[in-house]
Amino acid sequence: MPAFNYKAIDRGGRQARGRLDAANEVDLELRLKRMGLDLITFRVLSDRRRALGRSTVTRLDLIAFCFDVEQISRAGIPLVEGIRDLRSSVENPRFREILSSVVEDIEGGKSLSQALGSFPLVFSPVFVSLVRAGEQAGRLAEVFTSLGATLKWQDEMVSRARQLMVYPLLLLAVVVAVALFLLLFLVPQVVTLLKNLGLQLPLQTRILLAISEFLREDWFLVLPVPVALAGATSWFVSATPRGGYLFDYWKLRLPLVGPVLHKIIVARFANFFALMYESGITILDALKTSEGIAGNRVVAEALQRAGQQISAGESFSDALQNTGLFPPLVVRMVRVGETTGALDRALLNVTYFYNRDVRESVDKALQLLGPAMTLILGGMLALIMFAILAPIYEVIGKIRF
């Protein structure tokens, strides 16, 4: 569907400008009419300009949407009227377009879940499945309350994961910058001084000098190698199932970062699974949906095996235990919930358990990363300074006073 830049006028005579998807000029005029606008002029956007000019829907937009729809449902306002009013207050132009399409679909006879399902890149399959279950059970307000809380929790987890990854990368950049400064500027000057003194350079100093000369003279060979390696790795990971699986496998086994990522994935699974089960979705369907939200091929494959074992007659707790992803305490909590008929509550307890564990793990990792990177930086500087100062100390030792 092409996109149009339009200029219109509202009932109060004020001009409005924006961007809207429409099948043609007539469809554009009809869509603007529904928004209370009269079309003045328009311009069709090319695909390239459309891609560059379109804003994305953020998680914060979805959190606000969940809260607003929850309030609309609780107040008894007809859904189509509430979303139409909500659309006018949305600042994100892309999200405003989506809500316009949702309103049109609902007016055309579709349910809210079907209308949201037309935008899978914005509303995930889990989101749509939960809304559908809420519609069937007549608990739409409760579902949107849970979705809003889950999205807030997910935003916090993403923030913590980003914090865990960004901090060591910044420290690593500082380490590399300092090392390059020493190798490119300090080492050549000191080594030139040592040669002028007629000293025979030791092995470590010659190695350091060779590295320095290579970086200064053949620097153009340094950049293509990591770029080529990164490109080949990216292709192997994204284009081949084996590469993607190995990448996800080693992510979970990285020191410090791997265990935290594993806990975040398990917490996300438990939280979404509890929401789906509470909304009336069966265990097998919830497991099937959870494979797509795991965000890790190793975990998704383990959940697929768990679903097969449940289909073969295994209990849910035994199937989770056989995946090797959940510690015995969590499996026991799920088994108790399964026995008492409170599986959703047990899974929410698992979520709470892992959320607390993730927070503590991230805090500990951040406390350890600072000293660890400081030691690495100090070690690199010590090696460089040793290679430079060793010949100088040798000269000083030969001087007789």
RABELWO-V953853 format. One record per residue. RES is the residue in one letter. SS is DSSP state (2 for helix, 1 for strand, 0 for the rest). Layout:
# RABELWO-V953853
RES_SS / RES_SS
This chain:
# RABELWO-V953853
M_0 / P_0 / A_1 / F_1 / N_1 / Y_1 / K_1 / A_1 / I_1 / D_1 / R_0 / G_0 / G_0 / R_0 / Q_1 / A_1 / R_1 / G_1 / R_1 / L_1 / D_1 / A_0 / A_0 / N_0 / E_2 / V_2 / D_2 / L_2 / E_2 / L_2 / R_2 / L_2 / K_2 / R_2 / M_0 / G_0 / L_1 / D_1 / L_1 / I_1 / T_1 / F_1 / R_1 / V_1 / L_1 / S_0 / D_2 / R_2 / R_2 / R_2 / A_2 / L_2 / G_2 / R_0 / S_0 / T_0 / V_0 / T_0 / R_2 / L_2 / D_2 / L_2 / I_2 / A_2 / F_2 / C_2 / F_2 / D_2 / V_2 / E_2 / Q_2 / I_2 / S_2 / R_2 / A_2 / G_0 / I_0 / P_0 / L_2 / V_2 / E_2 / G_2 / I_2 / R_2 / D_2 / L_2 / R_2 / S_2 / S_2 / V_0 / E_0 / N_0 / P_2 / R_2 / F_2 / R_2 / E_2 / I_2 / L_2 / S_2 / S_2 / V_2 / V_2 / E_2 / D_2 / I_2 / E_2 / G_0 / G_0 / K_0 / S_0 / L_2 / S_2 / Q_2 / A_2 / L_2 / G_0 / S_0 / F_0 / P_0 / L_0 / V_0 / F_0 / S_0 / P_2 / V_2 / F_2 / V_2 / S_2 / L_2 / V_2 / R_2 / A_2 / G_2 / E_2 / Q_2 / A_2 / G_0 / R_0 / L_2 / A_2 / E_2 / V_2 / F_2 / T_2 / S_2 / L_2 / G_2 / A_2 / T_2 / L_2 / K_2 / W_2 / Q_2 / D_2 / E_2 / M_2 / V_2 / S_2 / R_2 / A_2 / R_2 / Q_2 / L_2 / M_2 / V_2 / Y_2 / P_2 / L_2 / L_2 / L_2 / L_2 / A_2 / V_2 / V_2 / V_2 / A_2 / V_2 / A_2 / L_2 / F_2 / L_2 / L_2 / L_2 / F_2 / L_2 / V_2 / P_2 / Q_2 / V_2 / V_2 / T_2 / L_2 / L_2 / K_2 / N_2 / L_0 / G_0 / L_0 / Q_0 / L_0 / P_0 / L_2 / Q_2 / T_2 / R_2 / I_2 / L_2 / L_2 / A_2 / I_2 / S_2 / E_2 / F_2 / L_2 / R_2 / E_2 / D_0 / W_2 / F_2 / L_2 / V_2 / L_2 / P_2 / V_2 / P_2 / V_2 / A_2 / L_2 / A_2 / G_2 / A_2 / T_2 / S_2 / W_2 / F_2 / V_2 / S_2 / A_2 / T_0 / P_2 / R_2 / G_2 / G_2 / Y_2 / L_2 / F_2 / D_2 / Y_2 / W_2 / K_2 / L_0 / R_0 / L_0 / P_0 / L_0 / V_2 / G_2 / P_2 / V_2 / L_2 / H_2 / K_2 / I_2 / I_2 / V_2 / A_2 / R_2 / F_2 / A_2 / N_2 / F_2 / F_2 / A_2 / L_2 / M_2 / Y_2 / E_2 / S_0 / G_0 / I_0 / T_0 / I_2 / L_2 / D_2 / A_2 / L_2 / K_2 / T_2 / S_2 / E_2 / G_2 / I_2 / A_0 / G_0 / N_0 / R_2 / V_2 / V_2 / A_2 / E_2 / A_2 / L_2 / Q_2 / R_2 / A_2 / G_2 / Q_2 / Q_2 / I_2 / S_2 / A_0 / G_0 / E_0 / S_0 / F_2 / S_2 / D_2 / A_2 / L_2 / Q_2 / N_2 / T_2 / G_0 / L_0 / F_0 / P_0 / P_2 / L_2 / V_2 / V_2 / R_2 / M_2 / V_2 / R_2 / V_2 / G_2 / E_2 / T_2 / T_2 / G_0 / A_0 / L_2 / D_2 / R_2 / A_2 / L_2 / L_2 / N_2 / V_2 / T_2 / Y_2 / F_2 / Y_2 / N_2 / R_2 / D_2 / V_2 / R_2 / E_2 / S_2 / V_2 / D_2 / K_2 / A_2 / L_2 / Q_2 / L_2 / L_2 / G_2 / P_2 / A_2 / M_2 / T_2 / L_2 / I_2 / L_2 / G_2 / G_2 / M_2 / L_2 / A_2 / L_2 / I_2 / M_2 / F_2 / A_2 / I_2 / L_2 / A_2 / P_2 / I_2 / Y_2 / E_2 / V_2 / I_2 / G_2 / K_2 / I_0 / R_0 / F_0
